[in-house]
Amino acid sequence: NYLLMVSTLEPRKNHALLIAAWERLKHAGMPDLALVLVGNKGWDFEPIEQLMRPWMQRGQLFHLSNVPTAELRILYRHAAATVCPSRGEGFDYSGIEAMASGGLVVASDIDVHREIYLDASAYFDPYSVTDAASTIARILGEDGQAERDALRRASPAVVDRYRVATILPQWQALLDRHRHGA
C-alpha cells in the first residue's frame, strides 16, 4: 500500500507538497500508506532530502534510483496511485508510464497535465497540501471505486496517443514535408 512518484529530486517537481500531503493522509486514517520516490538527485535536492530522512529512518518512505524499466513497471502497477505533483513540467512521462502499466494517476492541475492526461487522471491544486491530500484520499477511499474505474477506462486511449505506432507516422510525415520543401 504505497504512493509512487517518479521524478528527479528538485524543487519544481513539488516533492515537498507530496510529502506533506502524504503525512496528512497517514495521520488521517491511512497510517500504513508508504511513499516510494524514484529518481536521481537534481538541483537543490537537499531540502527535499531533509523532509524525507525521518520517514526513511522509520521505514515508511523509500527513495530509489536507477530502477530497471521492468521493475519500474511493477512499481507503477502495484502502487495505490502514481502522483505527479509538479508545479512546472514540459512533459510528464511518469503518468503515461503508470497508465501503460495499469496504474492510477493523480496529478497537479497544470496545463501540461490536463493536455496529456485528459480525463485519465484526478487533479489537485499544486500549491495546496489540503487539496492534494483530499484528492488522493478521495481516489483511494472506499467511495472512490467508481472514479478509479473511470480513470482506468480512460487510460488506454491516453496511452495510445503516445505509442510509437501513433507518433512515428506523424514524425515521418513532418520530415517528408520539410524534405520536399513544403
Secondary structure, 3 states (H helix, E strand, C coil): CEEEEECCECHHHCHHHHHHHHHHHHHCCCCCCEEEEECCECCCCHHHHHHHHHHHHCCCEEEECCCCHHHHHHHHHHCCEEEECCCCCCCCHHHHHHHHCCCCEEEECCHHHHHHHCCCCEEECCCCHHHHHHHHHHHHCHHHHHHHHHHHHHHHHHHHCCCHHHHHHHHHHHHHHHHCCC
